[in-house]
Amino acid sequence: MSENVRLTAWVRGRVQGVGFRWWTRATALEIGGLSGYASNLADGRVQVVAEGARDQCQRLLDWLGEGDTPGRVDGVTEIWSQPRGGYAGFEIR
């Protein structure tokens, strides 16, 4: 069984106003077992926080950087840490 982790990712590119957060949530729900959120940042990036098994978080990260996403992804920066909990499902903020 994979350890539980927290993934925080910042996605750069044309990712606001194109349905990117909605698709991120749908993908997280399709992967299953993830909780967290996707939210727009003032500088045009989208921040994604996901908690769950490391392999499931990695699948989401792979999709963020290489998947068939809405808009255009120019790059993704991520950090891994211990899960904090407190999320009921995966939401759009």
C-alpha positions as CSV (number, residue, x, y, z in Angstrom):
1,M,0.0,0.0,0.0
2,S,1.3,3.5,-0.9
3,E,2.0,6.0,1.8
4,N,-0.3,9.0,2.1
5,V,1.2,12.3,1.1
6,R,0.3,15.9,0.3
7,L,1.0,17.3,-3.2
8,T,1.0,21.0,-3.8
9,A,1.4,22.0,-7.4
10,W,1.5,25.4,-9.1
11,V,0.5,25.2,-12.8
12,R,1.7,28.0,-15.2
13,G,0.3,28.8,-18.6
14,R,-3.2,29.7,-19.9
15,V,-5.0,27.8,-17.2
16,Q,-7.6,30.3,-15.9
17,G,-10.9,30.9,-17.6
18,V,-10.6,27.7,-19.7
19,G,-12.2,25.1,-17.3
20,F,-8.8,23.9,-16.0
21,R,-9.9,23.7,-12.4
22,W,-13.1,21.8,-13.3
23,W,-11.1,19.3,-15.3
24,T,-8.6,18.9,-12.5
25,R,-11.4,18.1,-10.1
26,A,-12.9,15.7,-12.5
27,T,-9.6,14.0,-13.0
28,A,-8.9,13.8,-9.2
29,L,-12.4,12.2,-8.8
30,E,-11.7,9.7,-11.6
31,I,-8.4,8.7,-10.1
32,G,-10.2,8.3,-6.8
33,G,-9.0,8.4,-3.2
34,L,-7.9,12.1,-3.4
35,S,-9.0,15.0,-1.4
36,G,-8.0,18.7,-1.8
37,Y,-8.8,21.6,-4.1
38,A,-7.8,23.6,-7.2
39,S,-7.9,27.3,-7.0
40,N,-7.0,30.3,-9.2
41,L,-4.1,32.6,-8.0
42,A,-3.9,36.3,-8.6
43,D,-0.8,35.9,-10.8
44,G,-2.6,33.6,-13.4
45,R,-1.4,30.3,-12.0
46,V,-3.7,27.5,-10.6
47,Q,-2.7,26.0,-7.3
48,V,-3.6,22.3,-6.8
49,V,-3.5,20.7,-3.4
50,A,-4.1,16.9,-3.3
51,E,-3.9,14.5,-0.5
52,G,-4.0,10.7,-0.8
53,A,-1.8,7.7,-1.7
54,R,1.5,8.8,-3.3
55,D,0.8,6.9,-6.5
56,Q,-2.6,8.5,-6.9
57,C,-1.1,12.0,-6.3
58,Q,1.6,11.2,-8.9
59,R,-1.1,10.2,-11.4
60,L,-2.7,13.6,-10.9
61,L,0.6,15.4,-11.2
62,D,1.4,13.6,-14.4
63,W,-1.9,14.6,-15.8
64,L,-1.3,18.3,-14.8
65,G,2.0,18.4,-16.7
66,E,1.3,16.1,-19.6
67,G,-2.4,15.3,-19.9
68,D,-5.0,16.5,-22.3
69,T,-5.8,19.6,-20.2
70,P,-7.9,22.6,-21.1
71,G,-5.9,25.7,-22.0
72,R,-2.2,25.4,-22.2
73,V,0.2,24.3,-19.5
74,D,3.7,25.8,-19.7
75,G,5.1,24.2,-16.6
76,V,4.3,22.7,-13.2
77,T,6.2,23.2,-9.9
78,E,5.4,20.8,-7.1
79,I,6.3,20.1,-3.5
80,W,5.6,16.9,-1.5
81,S,4.9,17.0,2.2
82,Q,3.0,15.2,5.0
83,P,-0.8,15.2,4.6
84,R,-2.7,17.7,6.9
85,G,-6.2,16.4,6.4
86,G,-9.3,18.5,6.8
87,Y,-10.6,18.2,3.2
88,A,-14.0,16.7,2.4
89,G,-13.6,15.5,-1.1
90,F,-11.9,17.5,-3.9
91,E,-13.3,20.9,-4.6
92,I,-12.9,24.0,-6.7
93,R,-12.1,27.2,-4.9
